[in-house]
């Protein structure tokens, strides 16, 4: 049996390692994504974040999330030329305001960077569950760890309750709101009920935490024990080497590329390959892991058939 399933967690390659490995990886990818303002690096990060999302949540959920984020990308790309009128390639004018292609490209890259960051956060929330967050920060910063773990739980609960309230309200009324005034009243009623429900739930949760002795001890117990092994140290060392190397290469790539006053020409460069390796590292490790387990299962099946034939 694959030991990833023994812990009851998600069947990912990260389950083989200490949670600090997953935290270090996603922290590195978030920092690299936000720091490397270069089109190729943004494209690689976005593709890797979407691929990890498909791996963790499935294609339909990932594409639905990206579709909801796409209007923000378009909004940033459209608004940026209006506030940053810089560049050398004029597209058109709005009154006395010139819109340049360089400003539009910069805004487009900023939008896709935001999409990549949000996707990486969503991927990290599927791997770094509340018990792992409490393990990493429970003794160092218990209040922050509690806030993060509760946010990971309460945000989807808040959304689900909002849909539940809307369904109940729709069942109690004959017709859906049509005019703007009716829609505002409809949404206001949902928000009012949802906020009251949330505040009542927060009081109950606070009483439960107090009754169970929250903060009575400086050392917190853990729901699941994790031990930092030699394999975890090797994984962190390999990840550190990749991050440091890619940070240097990203600095070179960002120094060679500029949006203003004219966009630089993108060329094929070997330095993009290490970043692609880092970005797709979980998927590569997962593929290697699955091939290894299939080969083991095939060998066990073959030996069983030979044994049955002899018997």
Rosetta blueprint (number, residue, H / E / L):
1 X L
2 X L
3 X H
4 X H
5 X H
6 X L
7 X L
8 X L
9 X L
10 X L
11 X L
12 X L
13 X H
14 X H
15 X H
16 X H
17 X L
18 X L
19 X H
20 X H
21 X H
22 X H
23 X H
24 X H
25 X H
26 X H
27 X H
28 X H
29 X H
30 X H
31 X H
32 X H
33 X H
34 X H
35 X H
36 X L
37 X L
38 X L
39 X H
40 X H
41 X H
42 X H
43 X H
44 X H
45 X H
46 X H
47 X H
48 X H
49 X H
50 X H
51 X H
52 X H
53 X H
54 X H
55 X H
56 X H
57 X H
58 X L
59 X H
60 X H
61 X H
62 X H
63 X H
64 X H
65 X H
66 X H
67 X H
68 X H
69 X H
70 X H
71 X H
72 X H
73 X H
74 X H
75 X H
76 X H
77 X H
78 X H
79 X H
80 X H
81 X H
82 X H
83 X H
84 X L
85 X L
86 X L
87 X L
88 X L
89 X L
90 X E
91 X E
92 X E
93 X E
94 X E
95 X L
96 X L
97 X E
98 X E
99 X E
100 X E
101 X H
102 X H
103 X H
104 X H
105 X H
106 X H
107 X H
108 X H
109 X H
110 X H
111 X H
112 X H
113 X H
114 X H
115 X H
116 X H
117 X H
118 X H
119 X H
120 X H
121 X H
122 X H
123 X H
124 X H
125 X H
126 X H
127 X H
128 X L
129 X L
130 X H
131 X H
132 X H
133 X H
134 X H
135 X H
136 X H
137 X H
138 X L
139 X L
140 X L
141 X L
142 X H
143 X H
144 X H
145 X H
146 X H
147 X H
148 X H
149 X H
150 X H
151 X H
152 X H
153 X H
154 X H
155 X H
156 X H
157 X H
158 X H
159 X H
160 X H
161 X H
162 X H
163 X H
164 X H
165 X H
166 X H
167 X H
168 X H
169 X H
170 X H
171 X H
172 X H
173 X L
174 X L
175 X L
176 X L
177 X L
178 X L
179 X L
180 X H
181 X H
182 X H
183 X H
184 X H
185 X H
186 X H
187 X H
188 X H
189 X H
190 X H
191 X H
192 X H
193 X H
194 X H
195 X H
196 X H
197 X H
198 X H
199 X H
200 X H
201 X H
202 X H
203 X H
204 X H
205 X H
206 X H
207 X H
208 X H
209 X H
210 X H
211 X H
212 X L
213 X L
214 X L
215 X L
216 X L
217 X L
218 X L
219 X L
220 X L
221 X L
222 X L
223 X L
224 X L
225 X L
226 X L
227 X L
228 X L
229 X L
230 X H
231 X H
232 X H
233 X H
234 X H
235 X H
236 X H
237 X H
238 X H
239 X H
240 X H
241 X H
242 X H
243 X H
244 X H
245 X H
246 X H
247 X H
248 X H
249 X H
250 X H
251 X H
252 X H
253 X H
254 X H
255 X H
256 X H
257 X L
258 X L
259 X L
260 X L
261 X L
262 X L
263 X L
264 X L
265 X L
266 X L
267 X L
268 X L
269 X L
270 X L
271 X H
272 X H
273 X H
274 X H
275 X H
276 X H
277 X H
278 X H
279 X H
280 X L
281 X H
282 X H
283 X H
284 X H
285 X H
286 X H
287 X H
288 X H
289 X H
290 X H
291 X H
292 X H
293 X H
294 X H
295 X H
296 X H
297 X H
298 X H
299 X H
300 X H
301 X H
302 X H
303 X H
304 X H
305 X H
306 X H
307 X H
308 X H
309 X H
310 X H
311 X L
